[in-house]
Amino acid sequence: MLTAINRRLPGTVCLLLLILIRLGQPALAEPERYNGVLRGKNLAPPVETGGLGSVQLAVMGEQMSWIVSFYDLDSPPVAVQMHGPAGPGESAPLQIDLGNNWGDLGRNNLMSGKTVISPDQLAALSTGKWYLVVRTQAHPEGELRAQLQRFN
């Protein structure tokens, strides 16, 4: 009996050490994820358009990355911007201009990028008070809008 306990003791001690080491390690940080559906009806006042799109954001610390896709716009885009803080149907100041790296596809586009976001901006974003607007030549005030919502 004593021999069987002595044989299991090293394995048990190793297992306990591995558990203690793992508990002492910090957890890997997960990005905060946000998304939104781009539609003309999300603007105030609503815009009649066949255009559609989506936006995906990931925030890790101060770094925000995005993928924005939109297609079937009435005319070529002129700006893609994030505004806040504001709820659905409300307007707010520009927070981040995503630039014009949507390529040369005209009315059907995919763009991605990254930027630094401040703690105050992240706080407003995390409450669902930011939105993304796609402005076009035909609709300079916005053809598509998506309210950004956290989903993880």
C-alpha positions, -999 to +999 in steps of 0.1 A: +000+000+000+027+024+009+045+016-023+015+025-044+011+059-027+048+065-033+045+058-070+015+082-075+030+110-054+054+124-080+027+125-106+003+142-082+029+168-072+036+176-108-001+180-116-005+203-086+025+224-097+012+227-132-022+239-119-005+265-096+017+278-124-014+282-147-033+300-120-005+324-116-004+333-153-024+363-165-053+353-188-048+361-225-067+393-234-096+389-258-104+418-281-136+437-277-156+432-308-183+454-324-204+452-355-231+469-373-253+466-404-250+495-429-284+506-443-299+538-456-329+534-433-306+538-403-300+575-412-321+604-399-339+611-421-338+577-438-322+575-473-338+553-501-309+533-515-301+498-527-268+500-509-260+476-481-230+469-460-214+458-427-188+469-403-166+448-379-144+463-352-119+448-329-103+467-300-073+455-281-060+481-256-056+513-275-056+496-309-088+495-330-090+475-363-118+475-387-133+459-418-160+478-436-178+464-467-204+481-488-220+475-522-246+488-546-242+524-536-260+550-557-226+567-565-190+563-555-180+569-518-164+601-507-159+594-469-163+566-444-164+580-408-172+571-372-192+595-351-203+596-315-216+597-289-251+594-302-279+568-302-299+557-332-314+586-351-291+611-334-262+630-348-228+634-332-193+649-340-168+631-361-145+608-340-125+589-366-122+593-403-114+559-418-098+574-448-104+566-484-086+533-488-116+516-503-098+509-535-110+518-570-141+495-571-165+524-572-198+515-557-188+481-543-160+482-518-141+465-490-118+485-467-098+477-436-074+496-413-064+503-378-059+533-355-053+543-319-084+549-298-085+569-266-100+556-233-128+582-236-136+571-272-136+534-261-160+542-232-185+559-256-181+530-282-187+504-255-221+519-246-233+516-282-231+553-288-210+553-319-221+549-355-204+546-389-215+566-419-207+560-456-210+593-475-213+593-513-213+618-541-251+613-544-256+615-506-230+637-491-247+636-457-247+598-457-260+570-478-255+542-452-253+541-414-247+515-389-250+518-351-220+499-336-229+473-310-206+451-289-211+414-296-187+394-275 
